[in-house]
Amino acid sequence: MDSSYLLGITTFAYLLATALYIGLFLFRSAKLGKAATVTTWLALLVNTAGIGLRWVESHQMGIGYAPLSNMYESLVFFAWAIAAFYLFL
């Protein structure tokens, strides 16, 4: 398993959480709210694992940088930071 696979899963997990939050907004169901929050937590954990694995992969290639050096990695980190900030609040 590589970081691209985990980050792809993260994309769909955040998309599912978004759909659940829209359902919460439309139907006002407490179950949808709990499911959306749990999905966001799981997506954040997978996102964290993907960032960590990407960092490990860069060290294995001999580059050894924090995964913030290009636009893709910056956006992945930005998505992680937004989800973490939301769940913190």
Backbone hydrogen bonds in HBPLUS format (Angstrom, degrees):
<---DONOR---> <-ACCEPTOR-->    atom                        ^
c    i                          cat <-CA-CA->   ^        H-A-AA   ^      H-
h    n   atom  resd res      DA  || num        DHA   H-A  angle D-A-AA Bond
n    s   type  num  typ     dist DA aas  dist angle  dist       angle   num
A0006-LEU N   A0002-ASP O   3.35 MM   4  6.76 162.5  2.38 151.1 155.2     1
A0007-LEU N   A0003-SER O   2.88 MM   4  6.03 163.7  1.90 155.5 160.1     2
A0008-GLY N   A0004-SER O   2.92 MM   4  6.02 139.3  2.09 138.2 148.9     3
A0009-ILE N   A0005-TYR O   3.03 MM   4  6.35 154.8  2.10 148.2 154.4     4
A0010-THR N   A0006-LEU O   2.93 MM   4  6.21 150.6  2.02 143.6 152.5     5
A0011-THR N   A0007-LEU O   3.13 MM   4  6.34 149.2  2.22 137.2 143.4     6
A0012-PHE N   A0008-GLY O   3.37 MM   4  6.77 160.2  2.41 148.6 151.4     7
A0013-ALA N   A0009-ILE O   2.90 MM   4  6.14 148.1  2.00 149.3 159.6     8
A0014-TYR N   A0010-THR O   2.89 MM   4  6.11 162.8  1.92 157.2 160.2     9
A0015-LEU N   A0011-THR O   3.02 MM   4  6.24 148.2  2.12 140.1 149.7    10
A0016-LEU N   A0012-PHE O   2.89 MM   4  6.08 152.9  1.96 142.2 148.8    11
A0017-ALA N   A0013-ALA O   2.93 MM   4  6.20 158.3  1.98 146.9 153.0    12
A0018-THR N   A0014-TYR O   2.92 MM   4  6.11 151.6  2.00 142.7 150.4    13
A0019-ALA N   A0015-LEU O   3.00 MM   4  6.31 157.0  2.06 146.8 152.5    14
A0020-LEU N   A0016-LEU O   2.93 MM   4  6.22 155.0  1.99 149.7 156.8    15
A0021-TYR N   A0017-ALA O   2.88 MM   4  6.14 152.9  1.95 147.6 155.1    16
A0022-ILE N   A0018-THR O   2.90 MM   4  6.18 150.0  1.99 148.0 156.5    17
A0023-GLY N   A0019-ALA O   2.92 MM   4  6.19 154.1  1.99 143.6 151.0    18
A0024-LEU N   A0020-LEU O   2.84 MM   4  6.14 147.5  1.95 143.0 152.4    19
A0025-PHE N   A0021-TYR O   2.95 MM   4  6.21 153.7  2.02 142.7 149.2    20
A0026-LEU N   A0022-ILE O   2.93 MM   4  6.22 151.3  2.01 148.2 156.1    21
A0027-PHE N   A0023-GLY O   2.80 MM   4  5.78 167.2  1.81 154.7 158.4    22
A0028-ARG N   A0024-LEU O   2.83 MM   4  4.90 142.5  1.97 131.3 137.5    23
A0033-GLY N   A0029-SER O   3.26 MM   4  6.64 151.1  2.35 144.6 152.5    24
A0034-LYS N   A0030-ALA O   3.03 MM   4  6.33 158.3  2.07 151.2 155.9    25
A0035-ALA N   A0031-LYS O   2.93 MM   4  6.10 162.0  1.96 148.7 154.2    26
A0036-ALA N   A0032-LEU O   2.88 MM   4  5.97 153.0  1.95 143.6 151.0    27
A0037-THR N   A0033-GLY O   3.02 MM   4  6.21 156.4  2.07 144.6 150.7    28
A0038-VAL N   A0034-LYS O   2.93 MM   4  6.14 163.5  1.96 151.9 156.4    29
A0039-THR N   A0035-ALA O   2.93 MM   4  6.03 157.6  1.98 143.4 150.1    30
A0040-THR N   A0036-ALA O   2.92 MM   4  6.12 150.3  2.01 142.5 150.6    31
A0041-TRP N   A0037-THR O   2.94 MM   4  6.23 155.6  2.00 148.4 154.7    32
A0042-LEU N   A0038-VAL O   2.94 MM   4  6.23 161.6  1.97 151.8 156.5    33
A0043-ALA N   A0039-THR O   2.88 MM   4  6.06 157.3  1.93 146.7 153.4    34
A0044-LEU N   A0040-THR O   2.88 MM   4  6.05 152.1  1.95 145.6 153.3    35
A0045-LEU N   A0041-TRP O   2.98 MM   4  6.27 152.9  2.06 147.2 154.3    36
A0046-VAL N   A0042-LEU O   2.96 MM   4  6.24 160.9  1.99 151.6 156.4    37
A0047-ASN N   A0043-ALA O   2.80 MM   4  5.93 153.9  1.87 145.2 153.5    38
A0048-THR N   A0044-LEU O   2.87 MM   4  6.05 153.9  1.94 144.6 151.3    39
A0049-ALA N   A0045-LEU O   2.96 MM   4  6.23 158.5  2.01 145.8 151.6    40
A0050-GLY N   A0046-VAL O   2.86 MM   4  6.08 151.9  1.93 145.6 153.8    41
A0051-ILE N   A0047-ASN O   2.97 MM   4  6.23 157.2  2.02 150.0 155.3    42
A0052-GLY N   A0048-THR O   2.94 MM   4  6.14 164.5  1.96 151.1 155.8    43
A0053-LEU N   A0049-ALA O   2.82 MM   4  5.95 158.9  1.87 148.2 154.3    44
A0054-ARG N   A0050-GLY O   2.92 MM   4  6.03 150.9  2.01 141.1 149.2    45
A0055-TRP N   A0051-ILE O   3.05 MM   4  6.29 150.3  2.14 144.9 152.5    46
A0056-VAL N   A0052-GLY O   3.00 MM   4  6.33 157.4  2.05 148.0 153.9    47
A0057-GLU N   A0053-LEU O   2.84 MM   4  6.07 159.3  1.89 150.2 155.9    48
A0058-SER N   A0054-ARG O   3.03 MM   4  6.26 148.6  2.13 141.9 149.6    49
A0059-HIS N   A0055-TRP O   3.14 MM   4  6.49 148.2  2.25 144.8 153.1    50
A0060-GLN N   A0056-VAL O   2.95 MM   4  6.28 150.1  2.04 149.4 158.3    51
A0061-MET N   A0057-GLU O   3.08 MM   4  6.32 138.8  2.25 141.5 151.6    52
A0063-ILE N   A0058-SER O   2.97 MM   5  5.36 139.1  2.14 174.1 163.6    53
A0064-GLY N   A0058-SER O   2.97 MM   6  5.00 165.7  2.00 102.1 106.2    54
A0062-GLY N   A0059-HIS O   3.09 MM   3  5.07 151.7  2.18  98.6 107.4    55
A0068-LEU N   A0066-ALA O   2.61 MM   2  5.65 136.8  1.79 115.6 100.5    56
A0074-SER N   A0070-ASN O   2.97 MM   4  6.11 154.0  2.03 151.3 159.5    57
A0075-LEU N   A0071-MET O   2.94 MM   4  6.13 155.1  2.00 150.2 156.0    58
A0076-VAL N   A0072-TYR O   2.97 MM   4  6.26 153.0  2.04 149.7 157.6    59
A0077-PHE N   A0073-GLU O   2.99 MM   4  6.18 160.4  2.03 145.1 150.2    60
A0078-PHE N   A0074-SER O   2.83 MM   4  6.03 149.6  1.92 141.3 150.8    61
A0079-ALA N   A0075-LEU O   2.89 MM   4  6.10 155.9  1.95 146.3 151.5    62
A0080-TRP N   A0076-VAL O   3.04 MM   4  6.30 154.7  2.11 143.8 150.9    63
A0081-ALA N   A0077-PHE O   2.84 MM   4  6.11 158.1  1.89 151.0 156.9    64
A0082-ILE N   A0078-PHE O   2.93 MM   4  6.14 157.8  1.98 150.2 155.7    65
A0083-ALA N   A0079-ALA O   3.06 MM   4  6.23 167.8  2.08 149.8 153.0    66
A0084-ALA N   A0080-TRP O   2.91 MM   4  6.08 161.9  1.95 151.5 157.1    67
A0085-PHE N   A0081-ALA O   2.90 MM   4  5.98 158.4  1.95 145.8 151.8    68
A0086-TYR N   A0082-ILE O   2.90 MM   4  6.09 160.0  1.94 150.1 155.8    69
A0087-LEU N   A0083-ALA O   2.96 MM   4  6.16 167.9  1.98 151.8 154.8    70
A0088-PHE N   A0084-ALA O   2.92 MM   4  6.03 143.5  2.06 141.2 151.6    71
A0089-LEU N   A0085-PHE O   3.03 MM   4  6.28 154.2  2.09 147.7 153.4    72
